[in-house]
Amino acid sequence: MKAVMQRGNLGKRVGVVGLAGLALVAAACGSSSKTTASGAGGTTQSPPVTVNLGYFPNLTHAPALVGLAEGIFAKDLAPDTLTTQTFSAGPAENQALLTGSIDIGFEGPSSALSAYSSSHGAVAIIAGAASGGAGLVTKASITSPSQLKGTTLGSPQLANTQDVALRYWLKTQGYTTTTSGGGDVHVQPSATGNGTVVTEFKSGAIAGAWMPEPYETEMLQAGGHLLVNEANLWPNGQWATTNVVVRTAFLQAHPATVQRFLQGLVDTIKYIQANPAAAPTAFNAKYASLEGGKALSSKVLTQAWADLTFTVDPLASTLETQVAHAEAVGLLKAPSNLPGIYNLTPLNTVLAARGEAPVAGL
């Protein structure tokens, strides 16, 4: 298991994702609008804020699950409170963000970029959460890229971080793909969740898939072959897998609340770092408690956990590369103000108070 607090080193076209026009709703909505109450002597005091948090039941979102399981977010947010929602895909979480159903969310950089682009800045990345933990697993008989022509490969969802990685890597190997499943290699994104991809692989319906953890490990332990370890494609094996995003309107209305949430994130990463045995156990217990959840086997959990680095650094420089890859395969037109997607001031304030180095945006 790797957990670090380190210094900084897409999404579908707006029309495809279908989130355009929600920015105005996001600015107007939000379940945590700020109110005041007058006390004795005429002073005003803001009542506690409810933070609505979204995340995926994925190992790549482990800081969310561990922080919730151990009560770290609840402790650091006090007197504010927390409610949660889980999502299986970025578009659904983005819609919840942009309509104000959730205020803060853990999601991949591709999804964050999609929400930022389609809403003209209604969300911002405020921290990292995880790096690494993805790759292309194929059936055992496929040991070379030259064997992929005509095969069907899966991904978590169309234009998500792993889908972009798969399509771009295939392009570098000379293969074409289309969003409708055509081309030299037929890419078939899931419409029903990561677990479905694993089931399709085990049944032989697909020849492989580019998946995040723990699904990559589940496919490997089902007899798969790791054709591409994504870590080998990035400098130092580091790239943004999961970021933390916030509604811009919520951050503007409740900056102190967001800062307390980020304190909880920093404390959670520190807990993961200091408790290499207890942290995976806490994740697994929370994972199993979710609707439809089932604890990971110790074999899967141990192998998959070791494939990830948990860090508050959003690894901003890798987003630029991911944007370029998404553009190259026709899934994105990069926003003109890409650096504006980051607002790291609240996180760096928390880090400075702890005597730690700041993280960098673009």
Summary of the structure (lengths in Angstrom):
residues: 362
radius of gyration: 20.0
end to end distance: 28.1
largest distance: 77.3
contacts: 1325
relative contact order: 0.21
helix: 44%
strand: 19%
